[in-house]
Amino acid sequence: MPDRLRGLLVGCGGMSRRWTEVSRSLSDLDLLAFVDLDESAAQARAADYGGTPLVSTDLTEALRQTQPDVVFDCTIPDAHTAVTLEALSSGCHVLGEKPLATSMADARKAVDAAEATGLTYAVIQNRRYDPNIRRLRRTLNNGSIGPLTTVNSDFYIGAHFDGFRNHMPHVLLLDMAIHTFDAARFITGADPVSVFCKEWNPSGSWYDRDASAVAVFEMTGGIVYTYRGSWCSEGLNTTWECDWRMIGQDGSITWDGADRFEGEAITARGEFRSEGAPIEVSPEDTADRIGGHEGLIQDFVECVLTGRTPETVCSDNIKSLAMVFGAIESAEKCRPIDIHW
């Protein structure tokens, strides 16, 4: 593998602007091509990047002409699997926007293809690289509240979108919950076993389909994780990262999804209520994986160059996607569902 990677970016909509900005700052990456079905969008992103990259509407031809080492997939979700399979078959490592795929069958195809080629396919889960969630994970790992038993998250935002989200089925679970479910896996260090989910569309909702959901997940290690959320909850909105409560055998920690933490650890067991004392959450560690999109893209490039495995590699990320489709299946069938990936 060379000291510098040759890259191609496919899908030049608004989301890709951040990718271009980050790529321009990396000394070990050169973007050689920008591909989009809308040539003007590819031209605009190429102009943002600078230099003289190839602009194309044909991914196959662009791959042939530039022979990149890595492909950045910023296409719409329905195109993720096709783009990934073509990039892998062309010998390219892939980093793509979430979700990994729009079905579990397609997700398995992509994971199998990555394993068969020996190439890396990773997914952007930028919430994992938030410095505060890393602080929380380190605090839980040091045993401050003992083994986890229960984790609860609340997501309530009155989001007035203008476009496809107003009409799509399972809008909350499909469009947003992947972030929270992946965060729950990161926080707990556990994987999903089963789920029971209820979806509904509250009276007065501006969405055509169900925009609220409650889900109860059984996780490995006996941990129970609960999710409550709504895209049409007016007033007292949570952060985009949710409100969280982590309950351990020896205490609890709450996190507002921003920079506010509260923690209490048990100091003496009582006959009715035990005594506790405040605990401090670990400080930010700049050596940790932080930086959102920037941190993920930079880490992916370093992983390809060094042979390390990215934290959000597809073979792990498929477990978070399985939580989404498990919750949807449970809501549709009105019964608990075992989760498989």
N, C-alpha and C positions, 0 to 999 in steps of 0.2 A: 504494500500500500504506500502511495507517495506521501510526502510531507504535507501537501495541499490537496484538498478534495475538489473534484470537478462536480458541480451541481446543476440540477435542472429544477425549475419550479413550475408546476402545472396547476392551473386554477388561479387566475389573476384578479379575483374580486377583491372587495374591501378587506377581507380577513388577511389576504396575502401581504398587505402593506407592512404589517408588523414583521413578517418573515423577511421581507426585503431589507428593512431597516437593520434587523439583527445580522443578517448575512453580510451586509456591507461592512459591519464592524469586525468581522472575524478574519483574522490574518491567515487562517489555514483553510479557507473556503473561497472558491470562485464560482459564481453562478454564470453558467455559459449559455443558458437558454430560458426563455419564458414562453409558456404554452397556454393558450386559452382558446375556446371555440370562438370567442369574440376577439378578433385580432387587435382591435383598438385597446382592449383591456390589457393584453400582453404587451403592446407597445408602451402603454402608460407605465406599467410596472417596470419594464426594461429601462425606461427613461429615469424612473426614480432610482434605480440601482446604479446607472451610469455605465460607461464603457460602450462596447459594441456587442452585446450578447445577441444570440439568435432569437428571433421572434417568430412564432409558428402557431398554427391552429391544428397541427398534426403531431400528436405525441410520438407515434411510431417513427416518423421521419426525424423528429428532433432528437430522439434517442439514438438513431442511426448516425446522425451527423455529428453529434457532440460526444457520444460515448461517456456519459457522466458516471461518477462513482456513486452519487446519491441523488435521489429524487425527493423533493418536497411536495407533498400532495395537499393542496389547498382547495381541491374541487368540492362540489356539493356532496353530501353524504352518499347519495345513490351511485356516485361514480367511484367511490373509494376502492371497492374491491377490484374493479376492472383496471384501474390505474395501478394499484399495488401489484396485481398479478403480472401486468405487462412490464412494470419496472423490475420486478424480481427476475422475470424470465430474461431480461436484458442484462442481468448481472449487477443491478443497482441495489444498494441499501435504500430503505424508505423510511421517512418520517412523515406522518400524516396528521391532519386535524382529526379531532374526535367527530363522530364515533368511529371505532374500528370498522364497522360495517352496519348495514341497515337490517341485517338478520343474523341469527346465530349460524345458519348454514353458510352464509358468505364469510362470516368471521372465521369459521373453521377452515374454509378454503384458503384464506389469506395466511393463517397461522401454519397450516400444513405446507404451503408453498415456501414460506420463509424457512421452515425447518428443513425442507427437502433441498433447498438451494444453499443452505448454510449462511444466508445473508440476514442482516438485521432489519426487522420492521418494528418500529416503535410508534406510539401514538401520543399526541400532545394532550397531556392532562396538567394544565398549567397551575391548577390549584395545589398540586403536590409540592410545587416549588415556591409556595408562599412561605416567608420566613416564620410566620406565627404558627402555622400548622406543623412546621418542623420543630419549633420550640415545644409544642404540646406533645408531639410524639416522643421527644427526648425525655420529657418529664414523666410520661407514663412508663417509659422503658426503665427509668431509674427506680421504679418500685414505690414511688411516693404515696400512692393510694392502694397499693397491693394489686393483685390480679383483677383485671377488668371483668365485670359481670354484665353490665348494661351500658349501652350508648344510645342517646337520643339526639335527634337533630330536627330543627324546625326551620322551614323555608317559606316565608310569606312576603311576597312582593306583588303589588298591583301593577302589572306590566301591560301597558297599552301599546302593543305592537301594531304596526300597520303593514299587513302582508299575510304570508302563508300561515303564520302561526295561529292566526285567528280562526283558521278553518281545519287545521290538521288534527287527526285523532291522537289521543294520548299525548297532548302537547307538552304537559309538564314532565311526564316520565321520559318521553323520547328526546325532548329538546334540552332539558336542563338537569334531570336527576342523575345522569351519568357522572356529573361533577361531584355531587354529594355522595353517591354510592362509592365512587372511587376513593373519595376522602375518608369514608367510613372504613374501607378496607385498609387504607394507609394508617389511620389512627389506631385501629384495633390490632393490626397485624394478622387479621383473621380473614377467612374466605367464606362465601355464602353457602348455606346448606339448604334452606327452604325459605319461602316467603308466603305471606297472606296479605293481599292488597285490596283496598277499596278505592275506586275512582268515582268522582261525581262532578257535575257542573252546577255550582251554587246558583240559586235564584239571583237574577240581576247580573250574571256573568256576561261579559262582552265577547266570550268565545263561543264558537259553535259546538264544540265538543268538550269532554271532561277536562277541566283545568285544575282540579284539586285531587289530592290523593293522600292516603294514609297506608303505610306498609310496615309490617313487622317481619323482620328477618331473623332466622336462626343462623348463627355463624359458628364456625369451628371453635373449639375450646369452650362451648357452652355459652358463649356471649349472645345476648339478645340485642339487636339493633333496631330502633324504630325511626321511621321517617314520616314527618307530617309536612305537607307543602301545598302551596296554592300560587298560581299566577294571577289570581283575581281577588286578592285580599287587600282592601283599601285601609290605609292607616297603620301606624306602628310597624312599618316594614322592617324585616330583618336585613342583615347584610346579605350580599350575594353568596357568601360562604356559609350561611346558616347560623343559628344559635345552637350550641352544643352543650350537652351534659354527659360527662363520663363518670360512671359509678364503679368504684372498685371495692374490694372487700375491706379496705382500710381507710376509705375516704372518697371524696368526690372533687371534680374539677368542672367548672363551667367556662365556656369560651364564646364570645359574641361574634366570632368570625373575623373580627378586626384585631385590635390590640388589647382588649380587655379580658383578663382572666381572673377567676377567683378559685381558690382551692382550699380545702380543709382536710386534714388527716387526723384520724382518731388517735388520741393520746391515752385514753383510759376507757375501758368498756363499762357502761353503766347498766343498772337494772332495767331502766326504760329507755333513756337516751344516753348515748356515749358522749364523752367529752372530746373536743377536737381543737386543733390549733391551725392557723393559716399556714399554707405552704406557698413557696415561690415557684413560679414557672421558670424553666431554664431560660437563660438569656439567648439572644440571637447569636448564631454562630455563622460568620461570613464564609467559613470554610465548608459549610453545608451546601446542599443542592438548593439554591434559592434563585429567584429572578424571573419566575413566570416563563413566558415564551422564550425570553432571552436565555435563561438558564437551561431550559430544556433543549433548545437548538444547539447551544454551545456544548452541552454535555453529550448530545447525540454525535456531533462531529468528533469529539474527543474519543467516544466509545468506538466509532468506526476506525479511527486512526490507531487506537491502542488494542482493540480486540475485546474491550470490556462490554458488558451487557447493560443496556440502558434500564433504568428503573421502570419505565413504562413500556417495556418490550411487549409485543403483541401476545405472546404466550401467557403473560400475566394479566394484561389489560382485558383480555377476553372474559376474565372472571367478573370484572366490573360491568361489562356489557351484559353478561348473563343475569346480573341482578336486575337490569332494566327490563329485559324481555321476560324474566321470571315474574316480575311484578305485573307486567302487562297481561301475561297469560293468567295469572291469578285473578286479576280484576275482571277479565273477560269470562272466566269460568266460575267465579265466585267461590273459590275454594283454595286451600293451601297448595303450593306447587313446590316440588323438589327442584333444585337448581343444578343444572349440568352445563358443562362447557366443552 
